Amino acid sequence: MKNSTNHSIKLDAMNEPDWKIIRDDFPILRLTVDGKPLVYLDNAASSQMPQQVIDRLVRYQTSEHANVNRAVHYLSEVATLEFHRARCKLQQFVNAAEDREIIFTSGTTDAINLVMHGYGRKFIKEGDEIILTTLEHHSNIVPWQMLANEKGAKIRVVPINDKGELEIDEYEKLFNERTKFVGLIHVSNALGTINPIKRMIDYAHQYSVPVLIDGAQAAPHLIIDVQALDCDFYVFSAHKLCGPTGVGMLYGKATLLEAMQPFKGGGDMIMSVTFEKTIYNTIPHKFEAGTPPIAAAIGFGAAIDYLTAIGIERIAAYEAELLDYATELLNDMPGVRIIGTAANKTAVISFAIDGIHPHDIGTILNQDGIAVRTGHHCAQPVMQRFNVPATSRASFAFYNKKSEIDALVAGIKTVQKVFL
């Protein structure tokens, strides 16, 4: 095993990473599928873990494991310290003002639900309006629909154009004195569109409306600075950032978190409990009831270390090369249509092949070891907007290479031969 504190990242004379060496950090990429090399192009669903993160998880489980915040013995103190260090790494990663503004959750969905229950159920009233966008993932639609149904509030939706870009003028027209909350996806998981969230946040704040940003698809590809954005909440998951599943992060401004009611009750989120009254703990503990995902959080921190060592800007630049290369090749293919052609995108391509269902596309590609996502991508309003039942989606990460895009193109030609 490689030492988990020793990154194998190499920089050349121009201070650029050696992407081939970095690829070697990911043991799963050496797999074969039916005798074919794995071509993993489903990174928007979940990225893979480098050996350094795997090693860190093993080290915690074998020599540091205990519960946190509950004992004074050696292992508990070590686990508590490492858990806190992971929180501080996330604070630095998103540039939060304080580490107590970082709440560990089970993922993006859990974080959004926490805000819905903790903020929405306390402050949203009958007749209030919540603004969402057509690009939202279901996890940033369904919780707000549940709240609206409970409270008698109304959901208003920002439309998109034929490129898959938000119509910002229409967004601004939705605001009025009844607008009380905005939920925005930073990057569309279905199309890769990068939304102008800073402009949208600033406009919402003119009406004193808080804004939650779903950053699940943005955090792996873009520098996130919550203070510069001035967002009120920001959420994402570890498993899209080369980390483990089952853990995510909610950033919230301290004043808002303090005003919110807890989402879950139990141990560690309390200061005092009697049968007459419970006094809640301070943030972040108020929102972390029970035993937290300690191992996963520490692995999350290791993933942040790994990505930071490479540099998010370098990652974004290389992934942009992959996106441009793939876009050019697919645009030249007869019968293939890219859905979502925004000028500002991350490394995601959703596509359709004339006369062939996306599930059939995915099945044939899998026979060549090529992993893409097929379906509605938990973004059915997007599919409805483009009048398709589903798409095939290839999503790239910094450990992918252009030869894998060539393999995708060859695979698409095979699909067309089989079905057309």
C-alpha positions as CSV (number, residue, x, y, z in Angstrom):
1,M,0.0,0.0,0.0
2,K,1.1,3.6,-0.6
3,N,1.5,5.7,2.5
4,S,-1.7,7.6,2.9
5,T,0.1,10.7,3.9
6,N,2.3,10.6,0.8
7,H,0.7,11.7,-2.4
8,S,2.1,10.2,-5.6
9,I,1.1,13.5,-7.4
10,K,3.9,14.6,-9.7
11,L,4.3,18.0,-11.3
12,D,6.4,18.7,-14.3
13,A,8.6,21.7,-15.0
14,M,5.6,23.7,-16.0
15,N,3.9,22.9,-12.6
16,E,1.4,20.6,-14.3
17,P,0.3,17.3,-12.9
18,D,1.3,14.0,-14.6
19,W,-2.2,12.7,-15.3
20,K,-0.9,9.2,-16.2
21,I,0.7,8.8,-12.8
22,I,-2.3,10.2,-11.0
23,R,-4.5,7.7,-12.8
24,D,-2.4,4.9,-11.3
25,D,-3.6,6.1,-7.9
26,F,-7.0,4.6,-8.7
27,P,-6.9,0.8,-8.4
28,I,-10.4,0.2,-9.7
29,L,-9.4,1.6,-13.1
30,R,-7.3,-1.5,-13.6
31,L,-10.4,-3.7,-13.7
32,T,-11.6,-5.5,-16.8
33,V,-15.3,-6.1,-17.7
34,D,-15.8,-9.3,-19.8
35,G,-12.2,-9.1,-20.7
36,K,-12.3,-5.5,-21.8
37,P,-10.6,-2.7,-19.9
38,L,-13.0,-0.7,-17.8
39,V,-13.8,2.7,-19.3
40,Y,-15.4,4.5,-16.4
41,L,-17.5,7.5,-17.6
42,D,-20.1,7.7,-14.9
43,N,-18.3,10.2,-12.6
44,A,-21.3,12.5,-12.2
45,A,-23.0,9.6,-10.4
46,S,-20.0,8.7,-8.3
47,S,-16.3,9.3,-8.7
48,Q,-13.7,6.6,-7.8
49,M,-11.4,6.6,-4.7
50,P,-7.7,6.9,-4.9
51,Q,-5.5,4.5,-2.9
52,Q,-4.6,7.4,-0.5
53,V,-8.2,7.7,0.6
54,I,-8.6,3.9,0.8
55,D,-5.5,3.7,3.0
56,R,-6.8,6.5,5.3
57,L,-10.0,4.6,5.8
58,V,-8.2,1.4,6.6
59,R,-5.9,3.3,9.0
60,Y,-8.8,4.7,10.9
61,Q,-10.6,1.4,11.1
62,T,-7.5,-0.5,12.2
63,S,-5.8,1.9,14.7
64,E,-8.1,4.9,15.5
65,H,-11.7,3.6,15.7
66,A,-13.9,4.7,18.5
67,N,-16.9,6.9,19.1
68,V,-16.4,10.7,19.2
69,N,-17.3,13.4,21.8
70,R,-18.2,10.8,24.4
71,A,-15.1,9.6,26.3
72,V,-11.7,10.5,27.6
73,H,-9.8,7.4,26.6
74,Y,-7.1,7.4,24.0
75,L,-9.0,6.0,21.0
76,S,-11.9,8.3,21.6
77,E,-9.7,11.3,21.8
78,V,-7.9,10.3,18.6
79,A,-11.1,9.7,16.7
80,T,-12.6,13.0,18.0
81,L,-9.5,14.9,16.9
82,E,-9.4,13.4,13.4
83,F,-13.2,13.9,13.0
84,H,-12.7,17.6,13.9
85,R,-9.8,17.9,11.5
86,A,-12.0,16.6,8.7
87,R,-14.5,19.4,9.5
88,C,-11.7,22.0,9.4
89,K,-10.5,20.7,6.0
90,L,-14.0,21.2,4.6
91,Q,-14.2,24.6,6.2
92,Q,-11.0,25.5,4.3
93,F,-12.2,23.8,1.1
94,V,-15.3,26.0,0.8
95,N,-13.7,29.0,2.7
96,A,-16.4,29.1,5.4
97,A,-15.8,31.7,8.1
98,E,-16.0,29.2,11.0
99,D,-15.7,25.4,11.3
100,R,-19.0,25.4,13.2
101,E,-20.7,26.4,10.0
102,I,-19.9,22.9,8.6
103,I,-22.4,20.2,9.3
104,F,-21.8,16.5,8.5
105,T,-24.7,14.8,6.8
106,S,-25.2,11.5,5.0
107,G,-25.0,13.3,1.7
108,T,-26.4,16.1,-0.5
109,T,-30.0,14.8,-0.2
110,D,-29.8,14.6,3.6
111,A,-28.3,18.2,3.8
112,I,-31.2,19.6,1.7
113,N,-33.7,17.8,3.8
114,L,-32.0,19.2,6.9
115,V,-32.5,22.7,5.6
116,M,-36.1,22.0,4.6
117,H,-37.0,20.7,8.1
118,G,-34.8,23.0,10.1
119,Y,-35.3,26.3,8.3
120,G,-38.3,25.7,6.0
121,R,-40.7,24.2,8.5
122,K,-39.9,26.9,11.0
123,F,-40.0,30.0,8.7
124,I,-42.1,29.2,5.5
125,K,-45.8,30.0,6.0
126,E,-49.0,29.7,4.0
127,G,-48.9,31.7,0.8
128,D,-45.1,32.0,0.8
129,E,-43.3,31.2,-2.5
130,I,-40.2,29.1,-3.1
131,I,-38.2,29.5,-6.3
132,L,-36.5,26.5,-7.9
133,T,-35.2,25.9,-11.4
134,T,-36.0,23.5,-14.2
135,L,-32.5,22.1,-13.8
136,E,-32.9,20.9,-10.3
137,H,-32.1,17.3,-9.2
138,H,-35.1,15.6,-7.6
139,S,-33.4,16.0,-4.2
140,N,-33.8,19.7,-4.5
141,I,-37.4,19.5,-5.7
142,V,-39.2,16.9,-3.7
143,P,-38.3,18.2,-0.2
144,W,-39.6,21.6,-1.1
145,Q,-42.8,20.2,-2.6
146,M,-43.4,18.3,0.6
147,L,-42.9,21.6,2.5
148,A,-45.2,23.5,0.2
149,N,-47.9,20.8,0.5
150,E,-47.6,20.9,4.3
151,K,-47.6,24.7,4.6
152,G,-49.8,25.8,1.7
153,A,-46.8,27.5,0.0
154,K,-46.2,27.7,-3.7
155,I,-43.3,26.5,-5.9
156,R,-42.3,28.8,-8.7
157,V,-39.9,27.5,-11.4
158,V,-37.2,29.2,-13.5
159,P,-37.3,28.0,-17.2
160,I,-34.4,27.1,-19.4
161,N,-33.6,27.8,-23.0
162,D,-32.9,25.3,-25.8
163,K,-29.2,25.2,-24.8
164,G,-30.1,24.1,-21.2
165,E,-29.3,27.5,-19.7
166,L,-31.4,29.3,-17.1
167,E,-33.4,32.2,-18.3
168,I,-32.2,34.7,-15.8
169,D,-34.6,37.5,-16.8
170,E,-37.4,35.1,-16.0
171,Y,-35.8,34.3,-12.7
172,E,-35.8,37.9,-11.6
173,K,-39.4,38.3,-12.6
174,L,-40.5,35.6,-10.1
175,F,-39.6,37.7,-7.1
176,N,-42.2,39.5,-5.1
177,E,-43.0,40.1,-1.4
178,R,-44.1,36.5,-1.0
179,T,-40.8,35.0,-2.1
180,K,-39.2,33.5,1.0
181,F,-36.6,30.9,-0.2
182,V,-34.6,30.0,-3.3
183,G,-33.0,26.6,-4.1
184,L,-30.5,26.6,-7.0
185,I,-28.3,23.9,-8.5
186,H,-24.8,25.1,-9.1
187,V,-24.1,22.6,-12.0
188,S,-26.7,20.5,-13.7
189,N,-26.1,16.8,-13.2
190,A,-28.1,16.0,-16.4
191,L,-26.5,18.6,-18.7
192,G,-23.4,20.0,-17.1
193,T,-24.6,23.6,-17.3
194,I,-22.8,25.9,-14.9
195,N,-25.4,28.4,-13.5
196,P,-24.5,32.1,-12.8
197,I,-25.3,31.6,-9.1
198,K,-23.4,34.6,-7.8
199,R,-25.7,36.9,-9.8
200,M,-28.7,34.9,-8.7
201,I,-27.7,35.0,-5.1
202,D,-27.1,38.7,-5.2
203,Y,-30.5,39.3,-6.7
204,A,-32.3,37.2,-4.1
205,H,-30.6,39.1,-1.3
206,Q,-32.0,42.3,-2.6
207,Y,-35.3,40.8,-1.4
208,S,-33.7,39.4,1.8
209,V,-34.4,35.9,0.5
210,P,-32.0,33.1,1.6
211,V,-30.5,30.9,-1.0
212,L,-29.5,27.2,-0.9
213,I,-27.0,26.0,-3.5
214,D,-26.9,22.3,-4.5
215,G,-23.2,22.0,-5.2
216,A,-23.0,18.2,-5.7
217,Q,-21.8,18.5,-9.3
218,A,-19.9,21.7,-8.8
219,A,-17.6,20.9,-5.9
220,P,-15.5,18.3,-7.8
221,H,-14.8,20.7,-10.7
222,L,-14.9,24.3,-9.4
223,I,-13.4,26.3,-6.7
224,I,-16.1,26.9,-4.0
225,D,-15.9,30.1,-1.9
226,V,-19.0,30.4,0.1
227,Q,-18.0,33.8,1.5
228,A,-17.4,35.3,-1.9
229,L,-20.7,33.7,-3.2
230,D,-22.5,35.0,-0.1
231,C,-24.8,32.0,-0.3
232,D,-26.8,31.1,2.8
233,F,-26.5,27.3,2.4
234,Y,-24.2,25.1,0.3
235,V,-24.4,21.3,0.1
236,F,-22.5,18.5,-1.5
237,S,-21.4,14.8,-1.1
238,A,-18.1,13.1,-0.6
239,H,-18.6,10.3,-3.1
240,K,-18.5,12.7,-6.1
241,L,-15.2,14.1,-4.7
242,C,-13.2,10.8,-4.7
243,G,-14.4,10.1,-1.2
244,P,-16.6,7.5,0.5
245,T,-20.4,7.1,0.2
246,G,-22.7,7.9,3.0
247,V,-21.3,11.3,4.0
248,G,-21.9,14.9,2.8
249,M,-21.6,18.4,4.0
250,L,-24.0,21.3,4.7
251,Y,-22.5,24.8,5.0
252,G,-24.8,27.3,6.6
253,K,-24.3,30.8,7.8
254,A,-23.9,30.6,11.6
255,T,-26.8,33.1,12.2
256,L,-29.2,31.0,10.2
257,L,-28.0,27.7,11.7
258,E,-28.5,29.1,15.2
259,A,-32.0,30.2,14.3
260,M,-33.0,26.9,12.8
261,Q,-34.7,24.0,14.6
262,P,-33.0,20.6,14.8
263,F,-33.9,18.1,12.1
264,K,-33.2,14.9,14.2
265,G,-33.2,14.4,17.9
266,G,-30.9,12.1,20.0
267,G,-27.5,11.9,21.5
268,D,-24.9,14.6,21.2
269,M,-27.3,17.2,19.8
270,I,-28.3,18.2,23.4
271,M,-27.0,20.2,26.3
272,S,-29.5,18.9,28.8
273,V,-32.5,16.5,28.8
274,T,-35.3,16.1,31.2
275,F,-38.8,14.8,30.6
276,E,-40.0,18.4,30.9
277,K,-37.5,20.1,28.6
278,T,-34.5,19.6,26.3
279,I,-31.9,22.3,25.8
280,Y,-30.2,21.8,22.4
281,N,-26.5,21.8,21.9
282,T,-24.6,24.5,20.0
283,I,-23.8,24.3,16.3
284,P,-22.6,22.2,14.6
285,H,-23.6,19.5,17.1
286,K,-27.3,20.6,17.2
287,F,-27.6,19.1,13.7
288,E,-25.5,15.9,14.2
289,A,-27.7,13.6,16.3
290,G,-26.3,10.2,17.2
291,T,-23.0,8.7,16.1
292,P,-21.9,10.6,13.0
293,P,-20.3,8.9,10.0
294,I,-16.8,9.1,11.6
295,A,-14.8,6.9,9.2
296,A,-16.5,8.4,6.2
297,A,-15.9,11.9,7.4
298,I,-12.2,11.2,7.9
299,G,-12.1,9.7,4.4
300,F,-13.9,12.8,3.1
301,G,-11.1,14.9,4.6
302,A,-8.5,12.7,2.9
303,A,-10.2,13.1,-0.4
304,I,-10.2,16.9,0.1
305,D,-6.4,16.6,0.8
306,Y,-5.9,14.6,-2.4
307,L,-7.8,17.0,-4.7
308,T,-6.3,20.0,-3.1
309,A,-2.8,18.7,-3.7
310,I,-3.6,18.4,-7.4
311,G,-5.4,21.7,-7.5
312,I,-9.0,22.2,-8.5
313,E,-8.1,24.7,-11.2
314,R,-5.7,22.2,-12.8
315,I,-8.4,19.6,-12.6
316,A,-11.0,21.9,-14.2
317,A,-8.6,22.8,-17.0
318,Y,-7.8,19.2,-17.9
319,E,-11.5,18.2,-17.7
320,A,-12.3,21.0,-20.1
321,E,-9.9,19.5,-22.6
322,L,-11.7,16.2,-22.3
323,L,-15.1,17.9,-22.7
324,D,-14.0,19.8,-25.8
325,Y,-12.5,16.6,-27.3
326,A,-15.6,14.5,-26.7
327,T,-18.0,17.3,-27.8
328,E,-16.1,17.7,-31.1
329,L,-16.1,13.9,-31.8
330,L,-19.8,13.4,-30.9
331,N,-20.9,16.4,-32.9
332,D,-19.3,14.8,-36.0
333,M,-21.3,11.5,-35.5
334,P,-24.4,11.1,-37.7
335,G,-27.5,10.4,-35.7
336,V,-26.0,11.5,-32.4
337,R,-27.4,14.6,-30.7
338,I,-25.9,16.3,-27.7
339,I,-28.6,17.5,-25.3
340,G,-27.4,20.5,-23.3
341,T,-25.1,22.9,-25.2
342,A,-24.6,25.6,-22.7
343,A,-21.7,27.9,-23.3
344,N,-20.5,27.3,-19.7
345,K,-20.3,23.6,-18.8
346,T,-18.5,21.1,-16.7
347,A,-17.3,17.7,-18.2
348,V,-20.7,16.2,-18.7
349,I,-22.2,15.2,-22.1
350,S,-25.8,14.0,-22.3
351,F,-26.6,12.5,-25.7
352,A,-29.3,10.7,-27.7
353,I,-28.9,8.4,-30.7
354,D,-31.7,8.5,-33.2
355,G,-34.0,5.5,-33.0
356,I,-32.3,3.8,-30.1
357,H,-33.4,3.9,-26.4
358,P,-30.7,5.0,-23.9
359,H,-31.0,1.8,-21.9
360,D,-30.1,-0.2,-25.1
361,I,-27.2,2.2,-25.6
362,G,-25.9,1.6,-22.1
363,T,-26.3,-2.2,-22.4
364,I,-24.2,-2.4,-25.6
365,L,-21.6,0.0,-24.3
366,N,-21.3,-2.1,-21.1
367,Q,-20.4,-5.1,-23.2
368,D,-17.3,-3.2,-24.3
369,G,-16.5,-2.3,-20.7
370,I,-17.8,1.3,-21.1
371,A,-19.7,2.6,-18.1
372,V,-22.1,5.5,-18.8
373,R,-25.3,6.5,-17.1
374,T,-28.7,6.0,-18.8
375,G,-32.1,7.3,-17.6
376,H,-33.6,10.5,-16.5
377,H,-30.7,11.2,-14.0
378,C,-33.1,12.2,-11.2
379,A,-33.9,15.3,-13.3
380,Q,-37.2,14.5,-15.0
381,P,-38.2,18.1,-15.5
382,V,-35.1,18.5,-17.7
383,M,-36.1,15.5,-19.8
384,Q,-39.6,16.9,-20.2
385,R,-38.2,20.2,-21.3
386,F,-36.2,18.5,-24.1
387,N,-39.1,16.1,-24.9
388,V,-37.0,12.9,-24.3
389,P,-37.7,10.0,-21.9
390,A,-34.1,9.7,-21.0
391,T,-30.5,10.3,-22.2
392,S,-27.2,8.6,-22.1
393,R,-24.7,10.5,-20.1
394,A,-20.9,10.4,-20.2
395,S,-19.2,12.3,-17.4
396,F,-15.5,12.8,-17.2
397,A,-13.0,13.1,-14.3
398,F,-9.4,14.1,-14.2
399,Y,-8.3,10.4,-14.2
400,N,-10.0,9.8,-17.6
401,K,-8.0,10.0,-20.8
402,K,-8.7,10.9,-24.4
403,S,-8.3,7.3,-25.5
404,E,-11.3,6.4,-23.3
405,I,-13.4,9.0,-25.3
406,D,-12.2,7.3,-28.5
407,A,-13.5,4.0,-27.0
408,L,-16.8,5.7,-26.3
409,V,-17.1,6.9,-29.9
410,A,-16.2,3.4,-31.2
411,G,-18.8,1.9,-28.8
412,I,-21.5,4.3,-30.1
413,K,-20.7,3.1,-33.6
414,T,-21.2,-0.4,-32.5
415,V,-24.5,0.5,-31.0
416,Q,-25.7,2.0,-34.2
417,K,-24.6,-1.1,-36.2
418,V,-26.5,-3.3,-33.8
419,F,-29.8,-1.4,-33.8
420,L,-29.9,0.5,-37.1
